[in-house]
């Protein structure tokens, strides 16, 4: 072994085209710790070029430095090791593909952080006892909604299961609406009782349709397999506040419902039906800070 940590003799001849570095020398070059290199080896992220069978010493090629630094940089993004492995595998075949995986991961991070930010705002107001911190940022208005025919699906569900069920249910109902004259208005979810981690509603997904006769024929054909129904939603006056995609998460959405409820009381109005969420935007295309939903109560 030479003084700079490279390997001579048989090991050096084994890598005639590129000399080998001891784990210490390679760690210094890659600006990583030997402990991190051993972990990356154990996980298959950065395997040494050679391991001495007698001593167990690990040796690396200088050309592995870039991969080592890439692993370290990805980990600084708090990327899980399994995702790191996916990016590395893609990078060996397709640079743009690896960049796409990184972009998808970071979009997930930004959605999570946006949700945590709104949750922190909610909890800060709740813990401080200052209602303005929780409710003051919600602007409440009223709107008149005409009568509409809706196809619906009802389910008892807890808060943890709610987002997945809403997405799937509205997808089924929007598909059904194509045979019922088309979607005639923003879909909405009605909460006939509290939905939380302990209380399971029920909740009712609703999609307005253009053709009542076709809608009733659809419901009759479906029977009660999905708790489906058709009904006429009467003319409503709604008190509502508009929220972002990040604010839709539970429990921070509760602050929006509470803000509307407090506004109704302050205006001397009376609730005239169960609360609801009206989804007016493309959920998949929306970013965390984009408005997507009106939290509303019918009033009179």
N, C-alpha and C positions, 0 to 999 in steps of 0.2 A: 504494500500500500504506500502511495506517495504522501508527502507531507500535506498536500491540499485536500486529501480525502479521496482521491481517485484510486482505483484498484489497478495494480500491475500484475505481472505474472500470468497465470492461466486465466484468471478472471478478465484481465485486460485483453488477452488474446481472443477470449470468447466474444468480446464486443469490439473487435478491431476497428470497425467503422466509427464507433462512438464509445468513449471510455465511460466506465461506470463510476458512480459516486456512492460513498457510504451514506447511510441514512442521515448522519449528522451534517455532512457536506451538502447533501441535497436539501435538507431542511433549511439550511442557511440560505441557499440559492433561491429556494421557493418562498422564503420568508414565512415558513410554517414551523410548528413544533414537531419533534419526532413522535410525540404522543398522537398528534393529529394524523400523521402519516400512517402510524400503526392502525388507527381507527379506519382510515380510508381503505387500507389494505384489507382489513377484516371484513369490510362491507363490500369489497369488490369495486370500489370507486377508483382506486389508484393502486394497481398491483405492481410490486417491485419488478424490475427487469430480471433480477436474479436473487435467489436466496441461498446462502451457503448451507448445505445440508448438515455439516458438522456443527457449525457455530450458531446457525439460525440468523446470521446477520443479513440484513436487507441491503440491496444495492439498486440504484436507480440510474437511468440514463438522463443526461442533461435535457434531452428533448421532451422528457416528461414534465418539465417545469411548467409549461403553459397549462397543461391539464390540471396540475396540482393547484395552480393559482386560480383557475376557473372554478374548481371545486370550492376553494376557500371563499371566493367572491359570492358564489351562489348561496353558500351557507350564511354569509353576512346578510342576505335577504330573508333569513329564517326559513329558507326552503327546506322542506323535509328531505331526508336522505333518499327516499324512494323517488321523489321528483327530480333530485339532482341526477340520479342514475339515468332517468329518462332523457334529460336534457343532454347529458354527456353522450348517450348512445345516438341521439339524433344529430348531435354536432359532428360525429364521425361520418355521417352519411349525407347530411343536408343542413348547411348553416342556417338558411332561412327557416327551415323547419324547427330547428332548435330555438331560434329567436321567437318563433310563434308559440312554442311551449312556455317560454319565459314570459311572454306577453299575457298568455292565458292565466298563468300563475299569479302575475302581478295584478291583473284585473280582479282575481279572487281576493287578494290581499286588500285592495282598495275598497271592495265591497264590504269586507269584514270590518275594516277600520272605520268606514263611514257609519256602519251600524253600531259599532262600539262608541263612536263619538256621540251619536244621538242618544244612546243608552246612558252614557255618562252625563249628558245634559239633563236627562230625565231624573236620574238618581241624585244629581247635585241639587236640583230644585226640591226633590222629595225630602232629602236629608236636611236641607237648610231650613225647611219650613216656610220658605218664601214662595208663595204661589206664583208670583210674577215670573220667576225663573222657569217654571214649568209651563205656564199657560199664556204668558204675555206675548210670546212670539207667534201664536196662532191667530191669524186674521179670520174672523167668522163672518159669513154673509148668508143671505137666504136666496133661494131660487125656486121658481115654480116649475114643476115637472108634470107634463100632461099624462093622461092615462095611457097605459101601454100593456100589450099582451106579452107575457113572459113565459118561457119554458124554464122549469126549475128542477133542481136536484137537492134533496135535503139529507143531512147526515148529522149524527151525534159524533163530535170529534173534540179532542183535547187540543190545546194551543200548539203543542209540539208537532201534531199531525196536520194542523190546519193549512199551512202554506202549500204542501204537496197536494192535499186534497182539492184546494181551491183551483190550483193550476190544472189538475187533471179534469175536474168537474167542468170548469168553464170551457176547456178544450172540447169535451164531449158535447156540451150544450151548443157551442158555436158551430160544431159540425152538424148537429141536428138542425140548427137554424137555417142552413142552406136549403133544406127541404121544406122550410116554413116561411118562404118569402124573403129570407135573408135576415141578417142582424139589423135591428131597427134602432139601436141605441147602445150606450155604454153598458157593459155587464156590471152587475153589482152583487154583493153578498149581504144578506140580511141575517142578523143575529137575534133569534127569537128568545134566547136566554144567554147567560154569560158563558163565554168560552175562555178558559184559562188552563193552567196546568192541572187543576182539580175538577173543573166543571166543563161538561162536554156539550153545552148548547141546548138545542140543535142550531146549526147554521144552514142557510139556504142560498145556494148559488142561483142567480137569475140572469137570463139573457133575453132582452126584448126582441120580438120577431114581428114580421110584417103581416103574416097570414094566420089569423086565429084558427080558421077551419083546418088548415094543414097542420097547425101545431097540435090541435086536439086529436087529430088522426094519428100523429106521431106518438103522443102520450099513450093513447089507447093501445097502439101496437107494442109499445115498450112495457106496458103493464107497470108493476111496482118493483121491477128488478133493481132499479137504482133509486127508488123513492122519487120517481119523476112525476111531474105534474105540469099542468098549464093553468094559469090564472090571469085575471085582469088586475094589474096594479092600478089603483085609482089615482086620480090627480093628487099630487103631493106638493106641499110647500116644505122644502128642506132647509134646515140650518146646517151649514157645512164649513169645514176648513180643509184647505188643500195641503197635502203632505208629499214628501219625497219618497223615493223607493227605499232609502235607508230607514226612514221613519216608520215604514209599514211593519217592521219587525216587532214582535212581542218581547218585553212589555212596553217599549217606548211609544207604541201607537196608542197606548192607554192614555197618555198625556193629551193627545189630540181629542180623544173621545171626552175626556174630562173637561177640556177647554170649551168644547162645544156645549156640553151640559151646563157649565157655569154661565156661559153667555146666554143660553136660553132662559135660565133662572133670572139673570140680571135684566133681561129684556121683558120679563113678565109674560113670557110665552109658555105654552103647555106642550109637552111631548105628545105626539099623535100616532105613535107606532114604534116598532123596534128600530134600533140603530142599524146603520149599514155602511158599507164601503163601496164606493163607485169607482170602478177602474176605467179611466178614459184614455190611457196611453198604452203604447206597445211595451209590455213588461220586459221582454227580452232585449229590446233595443235601448231601453232607458238605462242611464247611468245612476249611481247611488244618489246623486244630488238632484236628479230630474224629478219634477212633479209627476206623479202617476195616479194619485188616488184622492178622492174626496171622502172624508169621514163625516157622516151626516146623521141627523135625526129629523124625522118628520115632525112638524110643529103646527100648531094652530093658535 
